[in-house]
């Protein structure tokens, strides 16, 4: 068979013909679906599947000025991606949500000042259309630099310490404060009266709000809530173990422990076991996240479930809206108490 007889690749005109719509309607669907009825959009998607049409991203980017890709930017040391299961769950969810838009995701890690400078240069040069920003600490300049450069950015977690344009940084977060309150109310309901906490870093929204929720419930219940009952970790297993050992020295009669992440709670359980404290008989332990770490050993953790699937999909939805010209928005999602063996 000659080359002229070979079946040519399907074009946008073929998709329009099969869908029974105009070429312009197909183009609008391929560029986000704005001003297209649901019925027409579904007809175009069905025609794409039937014809096997593949978007020429390079050609489209020349026309639209867009890269048709999005960055998942983790502003943490590289090892955190592999140690903390939450990041992998979030990455997988964002990838799946973007697949519905036929948009690829670029994983970028910027845990050092040099890496942040390189990533900022790359993103502001137009290589991606927007950024899903994960684990942004107070004082981290990346978000401010990207927003000032006009890059659409959605943060995972409520921004703290932001001023100027980044004060309205679009974000999606679980209700950290209310989740902490629910966990501590549960520990109080078990009859525990010396409830300590391993808090997260105070330059992160989860660290601030989960500590505030712990303190509010104890004050309401008339129970001790002083600084001697607080130790700080870094959301790592080792950090949770060190902080718990510190608390046991300072408050040997503690009978419950609220730990601001499941991974730190695993470290806390190791410290309690080493000290001869039984869980939950001697010390009830509650975590936060409902990550794979919650069920990776015994006892399985009572914890607060963050709705990771919804967080992922909402981050993508808000970012696609920003790319399409919408105003920044904030989404706060409810959490849920999950009771298991540790409390």
Sine and cosine of phi, psi and omega as CSV:
sin_phi,cos_phi,sin_psi,cos_psi,sin_omega,cos_omega
0.00,0.00,0.75,-0.66,-0.01,-1.00
-0.97,0.26,0.27,-0.96,-0.02,-1.00
-0.88,0.48,-0.54,0.84,-0.02,-1.00
-0.95,0.31,-0.36,0.93,-0.01,-1.00
-1.00,0.02,-0.28,0.96,0.01,-1.00
-0.90,0.43,0.54,-0.84,0.00,-1.00
-0.91,0.41,0.83,-0.57,-0.01,-1.00
-0.97,0.24,0.43,-0.90,0.04,-1.00
-0.89,0.45,0.60,-0.80,0.02,-1.00
-0.91,0.42,0.54,-0.84,-0.02,-1.00
-0.91,-0.42,0.08,-1.00,0.03,-1.00
-0.90,0.44,-0.49,0.87,0.06,-1.00
-0.91,0.41,-0.62,0.78,0.04,-1.00
-0.90,0.44,-0.67,0.75,0.01,-1.00
-0.88,0.48,-0.70,0.72,0.00,-1.00
-0.88,0.47,-0.67,0.74,-0.02,-1.00
-0.90,0.44,-0.72,0.69,-0.02,-1.00
-0.92,0.39,-0.61,0.79,-0.02,-1.00
-0.98,0.21,-0.32,0.95,-0.03,-1.00
0.96,0.28,0.53,0.85,0.02,-1.00
-0.77,-0.64,0.06,-1.00,0.02,-1.00
-0.98,0.18,0.31,-0.95,0.07,-1.00
-0.88,0.48,-0.58,0.82,0.02,-1.00
-0.89,0.45,-0.61,0.79,0.04,-1.00
-0.90,0.44,-0.68,0.73,0.06,-1.00
-0.87,0.50,-0.69,0.73,-0.01,-1.00
-0.88,0.48,-0.66,0.75,0.00,-1.00
-0.91,0.41,-0.62,0.78,0.05,-1.00
-0.89,0.46,-0.70,0.71,-0.02,-1.00
-0.91,0.41,-0.37,0.93,-0.04,-1.00
-0.96,-0.29,0.46,0.89,0.12,-0.99
0.87,-0.49,-0.23,0.97,0.08,-1.00
0.99,0.16,0.25,0.97,0.00,-1.00
-0.94,0.34,0.65,-0.76,0.03,-1.00
0.87,0.49,0.57,0.83,0.06,-1.00
-0.80,-0.60,0.75,-0.67,0.00,-1.00
-0.92,0.38,0.47,-0.89,0.02,-1.00
-0.83,0.56,-0.62,0.78,-0.01,-1.00
-0.91,0.42,-0.68,0.74,0.02,-1.00
-0.92,0.38,-0.64,0.77,0.00,-1.00
-0.89,0.46,-0.67,0.74,0.01,-1.00
-0.92,0.38,-0.60,0.80,0.04,-1.00
-0.89,0.45,-0.63,0.78,0.03,-1.00
-0.92,0.40,-0.70,0.71,0.00,-1.00
-0.89,0.46,-0.63,0.77,0.03,-1.00
-0.91,0.41,-0.62,0.79,0.02,-1.00
-0.92,0.39,-0.59,0.80,0.05,-1.00
-0.89,0.46,-0.69,0.72,0.01,-1.00
-0.90,0.43,-0.66,0.75,-0.06,-1.00
-0.93,0.36,-0.66,0.75,-0.06,-1.00
-0.99,0.10,-0.34,0.94,-0.08,-1.00
0.97,0.24,0.40,0.92,-0.02,-1.00
-0.90,0.44,0.70,-0.72,0.05,-1.00
-0.87,-0.50,0.77,-0.63,-0.02,-1.00
-0.93,0.38,0.74,-0.67,0.15,-0.99
-1.00,0.10,1.00,-0.07,-0.11,-0.99
-0.90,0.43,-0.60,0.80,-0.02,-1.00
-0.90,0.44,-0.72,0.69,0.00,-1.00
-0.90,0.44,-0.66,0.76,-0.02,-1.00
-0.92,0.40,-0.61,0.80,-0.01,-1.00
-0.91,0.41,-0.54,0.84,0.05,-1.00
-0.91,0.41,-0.55,0.83,-0.02,-1.00
-0.99,0.16,-0.73,0.69,-0.12,-0.99
-1.00,0.04,-0.33,0.95,-0.09,-1.00
0.98,0.22,0.21,0.98,0.01,-1.00
-0.94,-0.35,0.39,-0.92,0.02,-1.00
-1.00,0.01,-0.31,0.95,-0.08,-1.00
0.86,0.51,0.61,0.79,0.11,-0.99
-0.55,-0.84,0.35,-0.94,-0.06,-1.00
-0.74,-0.67,0.56,-0.83,0.02,-1.00
-0.99,-0.17,0.67,-0.74,0.21,-0.98
-0.98,-0.20,0.97,-0.24,-0.15,-0.99
-0.96,-0.27,0.91,-0.41,0.03,-1.00
-0.98,-0.21,0.92,-0.39,-0.02,-1.00
-1.00,-0.08,0.86,0.50,0.02,-1.00
-0.65,-0.76,0.34,-0.94,0.11,-0.99
-0.83,0.56,0.53,-0.85,-0.10,-0.99
-0.82,0.57,-0.61,0.80,-0.06,-1.00
-0.90,0.43,-0.39,0.92,0.01,-1.00
-0.91,0.42,-0.51,0.86,0.01,-1.00
-0.87,0.50,-0.58,0.82,-0.05,-1.00
-1.00,-0.04,-0.43,0.90,-0.03,-1.00
-0.99,0.11,-0.67,0.74,-0.10,-1.00
-1.00,-0.05,0.92,-0.38,-0.07,-1.00
-0.91,0.42,-0.36,0.93,-0.02,-1.00
-0.88,0.48,-0.61,0.79,-0.05,-1.00
-0.91,0.41,-0.63,0.78,0.01,-1.00
-0.93,0.36,-0.62,0.78,0.04,-1.00
-0.90,0.44,-0.69,0.73,0.00,-1.00
-0.92,0.40,-0.67,0.75,0.02,-1.00
-0.88,0.48,-0.71,0.71,0.00,-1.00
-0.90,0.44,-0.67,0.74,-0.01,-1.00
-0.90,0.43,-0.67,0.74,0.02,-1.00
-0.92,0.40,-0.63,0.78,0.04,-1.00
-0.87,0.48,-0.70,0.71,-0.01,-1.00
-0.92,0.40,-0.65,0.76,-0.01,-1.00
-0.91,0.41,-0.62,0.78,0.01,-1.00
-0.95,0.31,-0.46,0.89,0.01,-1.00
-0.87,0.49,-0.51,0.86,0.03,-1.00
-0.92,0.40,-0.39,0.92,0.05,-1.00
-0.99,-0.14,0.03,1.00,-0.05,-1.00
0.86,0.51,0.65,0.76,-0.01,-1.00
-0.89,-0.46,0.85,-0.53,0.03,-1.00
-0.97,0.25,0.41,-0.91,-0.04,-1.00
-0.91,-0.41,0.76,-0.65,0.06,-1.00
-0.98,-0.22,0.84,-0.54,0.06,-1.00
-0.99,0.10,0.82,-0.57,0.01,-1.00
-0.76,-0.65,0.71,-0.70,-0.01,-1.00
-0.87,-0.50,0.77,-0.64,-0.03,-1.00
-0.70,-0.72,0.99,0.16,-0.05,-1.00
-0.99,-0.12,-0.13,0.99,0.00,-1.00
-0.81,-0.59,0.33,-0.94,0.05,-1.00
-0.83,0.55,-0.64,0.77,0.00,-1.00
-0.91,0.42,-0.66,0.75,0.03,-1.00
-0.91,0.41,-0.61,0.79,0.01,-1.00
-0.91,0.42,-0.64,0.77,0.02,-1.00
-0.90,0.44,-0.69,0.72,0.00,-1.00
-0.90,0.43,-0.70,0.72,-0.01,-1.00
-0.90,0.44,-0.68,0.73,0.00,-1.00
-0.88,0.48,-0.67,0.74,0.04,-1.00
-0.88,0.47,-0.68,0.73,-0.04,-1.00
-0.91,0.42,-0.73,0.68,-0.06,-1.00
-0.93,0.37,-0.70,0.71,-0.04,-1.00
-0.95,0.31,-0.20,0.98,0.08,-1.00
-0.99,0.17,-0.03,1.00,0.08,-1.00
1.00,-0.06,0.27,0.96,-0.04,-1.00
-0.98,0.22,-0.28,0.96,0.10,-0.99
-0.71,-0.71,0.37,-0.93,-0.02,-1.00
-1.00,0.02,-0.32,0.95,-0.04,-1.00
-0.16,-0.99,0.15,-0.99,-0.10,-1.00
-0.73,-0.68,0.76,-0.65,0.21,-0.98
-1.00,-0.09,0.96,-0.28,-0.15,-0.99
-0.99,-0.11,0.83,-0.55,-0.09,-1.00
-0.86,-0.51,0.74,-0.67,0.07,-1.00
0.89,0.45,0.86,0.52,0.04,-1.00
-1.00,-0.04,0.85,-0.52,-0.02,-1.00
-1.00,-0.01,0.40,-0.92,0.13,-0.99
-0.84,0.54,0.71,-0.71,0.00,-1.00
1.00,0.03,-0.16,0.99,0.08,-1.00
-0.95,0.32,0.87,-0.49,-0.10,-0.99
-0.99,0.16,-0.12,0.99,-0.14,-0.99
-0.87,0.49,-0.76,0.65,-0.04,-1.00
-0.86,0.51,-0.71,0.70,-0.01,-1.00
-0.88,0.47,-0.69,0.72,-0.03,-1.00
-0.90,0.43,-0.64,0.77,-0.01,-1.00
-0.94,0.35,-0.70,0.71,0.00,-1.00
-0.90,0.43,-0.67,0.74,0.02,-1.00
-0.89,0.46,-0.49,0.87,0.02,-1.00
-0.99,0.13,-0.01,1.00,0.03,-1.00
0.99,0.11,0.28,0.96,0.01,-1.00
-0.99,0.11,0.78,-0.63,0.10,-0.99
-0.89,0.46,0.80,-0.59,-0.05,-1.00
-0.72,-0.69,0.70,-0.72,0.15,-0.99
-0.81,-0.58,0.82,-0.57,-0.01,-1.00
-1.00,-0.07,0.57,-0.82,0.17,-0.99
-1.00,-0.02,0.94,-0.34,-0.08,-1.00
0.94,-0.34,0.50,-0.87,-0.04,-1.00
-0.95,0.30,0.81,-0.59,-0.01,-1.00
-0.93,0.36,0.62,-0.78,0.06,-1.00
-0.78,-0.63,0.51,-0.86,0.05,-1.00
0.93,0.37,0.40,0.92,-0.02,-1.00
-1.00,-0.09,0.59,-0.81,0.04,-1.00
-0.75,-0.66,0.22,-0.98,0.05,-1.00
0.90,0.44,-0.65,-0.76,-0.06,-1.00
-0.90,0.43,-0.52,0.85,-0.04,-1.00
-0.98,0.22,-0.11,0.99,0.08,-1.00
-0.90,0.44,-0.42,0.91,0.02,-1.00
-0.96,-0.27,0.49,0.87,0.01,-1.00
-0.86,0.52,0.80,-0.60,0.05,-1.00
-0.88,0.47,0.66,-0.75,-0.03,-1.00
-0.43,-0.90,0.38,-0.92,0.09,-1.00
-0.76,-0.65,0.75,-0.66,-0.07,-1.00
-0.50,-0.86,0.44,-0.90,0.23,-0.97
-0.98,0.19,0.36,-0.93,0.00,-1.00
-0.98,0.17,1.00,0.10,-0.08,-1.00
-0.86,0.51,-0.70,0.72,-0.07,-1.00
-0.91,0.42,-0.73,0.68,-0.02,-1.00
-0.93,0.38,-0.59,0.81,0.06,-1.00
-0.88,0.47,-0.68,0.73,0.04,-1.00
-0.89,0.45,-0.67,0.74,0.02,-1.00
-0.86,0.50,-0.68,0.73,-0.01,-1.00
-0.90,0.44,-0.65,0.76,0.02,-1.00
-0.91,0.41,-0.71,0.70,-0.04,-1.00
-0.93,0.37,-0.60,0.80,0.10,-1.00
-0.86,0.51,-0.62,0.79,0.04,-1.00
-0.89,0.45,-0.70,0.71,0.00,-1.00
-0.90,0.44,-0.63,0.78,0.05,-1.00
-0.90,0.44,-0.63,0.77,-0.02,-1.00
-0.91,0.43,-0.36,0.93,0.04,-1.00
-0.99,0.13,-0.02,1.00,0.01,-1.00
1.00,-0.01,0.19,0.98,0.00,-1.00
-0.98,0.19,0.65,-0.76,-0.11,-0.99
-0.80,-0.59,-0.22,0.97,0.08,-1.00
-0.87,-0.50,0.99,0.14,-0.15,-0.99
-0.98,-0.21,0.96,-0.29,0.02,-1.00
-1.00,-0.05,0.13,-0.99,0.02,-1.00
-0.63,-0.78,0.61,-0.79,0.24,-0.97
-0.98,-0.20,0.97,-0.24,-0.08,-1.00
-1.00,0.04,0.34,-0.94,0.09,-1.00
-0.99,0.14,0.01,-1.00,0.00,-1.00
-0.88,0.48,0.63,-0.78,-0.04,-1.00
-0.98,0.18,0.01,1.00,0.11,-0.99
-0.98,-0.19,0.30,0.95,0.07,-1.00
-0.81,-0.58,0.52,-0.86,-0.02,-1.00
-0.88,0.47,-0.62,0.78,0.03,-1.00
-0.90,0.43,-0.63,0.78,0.03,-1.00
-0.88,0.48,-0.70,0.71,-0.04,-1.00
-0.94,0.35,-0.79,0.62,-0.15,-0.99
-0.96,0.28,-0.57,0.82,0.00,-1.00
-0.94,0.33,-0.58,0.81,0.08,-1.00
-0.91,0.41,-0.66,0.75,0.01,-1.00
-0.89,0.46,-0.66,0.75,0.02,-1.00
-0.90,0.44,-0.66,0.75,0.06,-1.00
-0.84,0.54,-0.76,0.65,-0.08,-1.00
-0.92,0.40,-0.66,0.75,-0.04,-1.00
-0.86,0.51,-0.70,0.71,-0.04,-1.00
-0.93,0.38,-0.65,0.76,0.00,-1.00
-0.91,0.42,-0.65,0.76,0.04,-1.00
-0.90,0.44,-0.69,0.72,0.03,-1.00
-0.87,0.49,-0.58,0.82,-0.03,-1.00
-1.00,0.08,-0.05,1.00,-0.02,-1.00
0.95,0.31,0.45,0.89,-0.01,-1.00
-0.97,-0.25,0.36,-0.93,-0.01,-1.00
-0.86,0.51,0.67,-0.75,0.01,-1.00
-0.59,-0.81,0.56,0.83,-0.04,-1.00
-0.98,0.18,0.16,-0.99,-0.05,-1.00
-0.90,0.43,-0.39,0.92,0.02,-1.00
-0.91,0.42,-0.33,0.95,0.00,-1.00
-1.00,-0.05,0.11,0.99,-0.06,-1.00
-0.88,-0.48,0.77,-0.64,0.19,-0.98
-0.75,-0.66,0.48,-0.88,-0.10,-1.00
-0.93,-0.37,0.69,-0.73,0.09,-1.00
-0.88,-0.48,-0.06,-1.00,-0.06,-1.00
-0.87,-0.49,0.42,0.91,-0.02,-1.00
0.93,0.37,0.28,0.96,0.07,-1.00
-0.95,-0.31,0.31,-0.95,0.04,-1.00
-0.88,0.48,-0.72,0.69,0.01,-1.00
-0.89,0.46,-0.63,0.77,0.02,-1.00
-0.89,0.46,-0.64,0.77,0.04,-1.00
-0.92,0.39,-0.60,0.80,0.01,-1.00
-0.92,0.39,-0.70,0.71,0.01,-1.00
-0.90,0.44,-0.70,0.72,-0.03,-1.00
-0.90,0.43,-0.62,0.78,0.00,-1.00
-0.93,0.36,-0.65,0.76,0.06,-1.00
-0.87,0.49,-0.62,0.78,0.05,-1.00
-0.89,0.45,-0.69,0.72,0.01,-1.00
-0.91,0.42,-0.64,0.76,-0.02,-1.00
-0.91,0.42,-0.54,0.84,0.08,-1.00
-0.94,0.33,-0.64,0.77,-0.10,-1.00
-0.99,0.14,-0.61,0.79,-0.06,-1.00
-0.75,-0.66,0.96,0.29,-0.10,-0.99
-0.90,0.43,-0.31,0.95,-0.03,-1.00
-0.99,-0.11,0.25,0.97,0.03,-1.00
-0.88,0.48,0.62,-0.78,-0.02,-1.00
-0.86,-0.51,0.05,1.00,0.08,-1.00
-0.40,-0.92,0.42,-0.91,-0.06,-1.00
-0.60,-0.80,0.86,-0.51,0.14,-0.99
-0.99,-0.16,0.88,-0.48,-0.06,-1.00
-0.93,-0.36,0.74,-0.67,-0.20,-0.98
-0.97,0.24,0.05,1.00,0.17,-0.99
-0.37,-0.93,0.47,-0.88,0.01,-1.00
-0.89,0.45,-0.61,0.79,-0.02,-1.00
-0.90,0.44,-0.69,0.72,0.08,-1.00
-0.91,0.42,-0.56,0.83,0.01,-1.00
-0.89,0.45,-0.57,0.82,0.07,-1.00
-0.89,0.47,-0.66,0.75,0.08,-1.00
-0.91,0.42,-0.61,0.79,0.03,-1.00
-0.88,0.47,-0.66,0.75,0.02,-1.00
-0.88,0.47,-0.61,0.79,0.03,-1.00
-0.91,0.42,-0.66,0.75,0.01,-1.00
-0.92,0.40,-0.64,0.77,0.02,-1.00
-0.91,0.41,-0.66,0.75,0.03,-1.00
-0.89,0.45,-0.68,0.74,0.02,-1.00
-0.89,0.46,-0.52,0.86,0.01,-1.00
-1.00,0.07,0.01,1.00,0.02,-1.00
0.98,0.21,0.34,0.94,0.00,-1.00
-0.99,-0.12,0.82,-0.58,-0.05,-1.00
-1.00,0.07,0.62,-0.78,0.00,-1.00
-0.89,-0.46,0.82,-0.57,0.12,0.99
-0.99,-0.14,0.08,1.00,-0.13,-0.99
-0.85,0.52,-0.76,0.64,-0.02,-1.00
-1.00,0.04,-0.67,0.74,-0.04,-1.00
-0.69,-0.73,0.86,-0.50,0.12,-0.99
-0.99,0.12,0.67,-0.75,-0.06,-1.00
-0.82,-0.57,0.78,-0.63,0.08,-1.00
-0.85,-0.52,0.68,-0.74,0.01,-1.00
-0.95,-0.30,-0.29,-0.96,0.01,-1.00
-0.45,-0.89,0.74,-0.67,0.10,-0.99
0.79,-0.62,-0.68,0.74,-0.23,-0.97
0.83,0.56,0.77,0.64,0.06,-1.00
-1.00,0.05,0.12,-0.99,0.08,-1.00
-0.82,0.58,-0.43,0.90,0.02,-1.00
-0.89,0.45,-0.42,0.91,-0.04,-1.00
-0.91,0.42,-0.47,0.88,-0.06,-1.00
-0.86,-0.52,0.37,0.93,-0.06,-1.00
-1.00,0.02,0.00,1.00,0.01,-1.00
-0.28,-0.96,-0.09,-1.00,0.01,-1.00
-0.91,-0.41,0.64,-0.77,-0.08,1.00
-0.96,0.28,0.45,-0.89,0.12,-0.99
-0.94,0.34,0.56,-0.83,-0.19,-0.98
-1.00,0.08,0.73,-0.68,0.35,-0.94
-0.95,0.30,0.74,-0.67,-0.16,-0.99
-0.44,-0.90,0.06,-1.00,0.09,-1.00
-0.96,-0.26,0.83,-0.56,-0.05,-1.00
-1.00,0.08,0.84,-0.54,0.20,-0.98
-1.00,0.02,0.69,-0.72,-0.04,-1.00
-0.99,0.17,0.97,0.23,-0.15,-0.99
-0.86,0.50,-0.62,0.79,0.00,-1.00
-0.89,0.46,-0.68,0.73,0.00,-1.00
-0.94,0.35,-0.62,0.78,0.04,-1.00
-0.86,0.50,-0.72,0.69,0.00,-1.00
-0.87,0.50,-0.78,0.63,-0.07,-1.00
-0.91,0.40,-0.59,0.81,0.01,-1.00
-0.94,0.33,-0.60,0.80,0.06,-1.00
-0.87,0.50,-0.70,0.71,0.01,-1.00
-0.91,0.41,-0.68,0.74,0.00,-1.00
-0.87,0.49,-0.72,0.69,-0.01,-1.00
-0.91,0.42,-0.65,0.76,0.00,-1.00
-0.91,0.42,-0.69,0.72,0.02,-1.00
-0.89,0.46,-0.56,0.83,0.08,-1.00
-0.91,0.41,-0.67,0.74,0.05,-1.00
-0.88,0.48,-0.70,0.72,0.01,-1.00
-0.87,0.49,-0.55,0.83,0.01,-1.00
-0.99,0.12,0.04,1.00,0.08,-1.00
0.97,-0.24,0.09,1.00,0.02,-1.00
-0.97,0.24,0.28,-0.96,0.03,-1.00
-0.98,0.21,0.44,-0.90,0.05,-1.00
-0.87,0.49,0.57,-0.82,0.02,-1.00
-0.67,-0.74,0.27,-0.96,0.01,-1.00
-0.86,-0.52,0.68,-0.73,0.02,-1.00
-0.79,-0.62,0.86,-0.51,0.05,-1.00
-0.92,-0.40,0.83,-0.56,-0.11,-0.99
-0.94,-0.33,0.57,-0.82,-0.03,-1.00
-0.96,0.29,0.43,-0.90,0.06,-1.00
-0.95,-0.31,0.03,-1.00,-0.07,-1.00
-0.55,-0.83,0.72,-0.70,0.08,-1.00
-0.97,0.24,0.77,-0.64,0.04,-1.00
-0.88,-0.47,0.91,-0.41,-0.07,-1.00
-1.00,-0.03,0.79,-0.62,0.06,-1.00
-0.72,-0.69,-0.66,-0.75,-0.20,-0.98
-1.00,-0.02,-0.36,0.93,-0.19,-0.98
-0.99,0.11,-0.21,0.98,0.02,-1.00
-0.32,-0.95,0.00,0.00,0.00,0.00
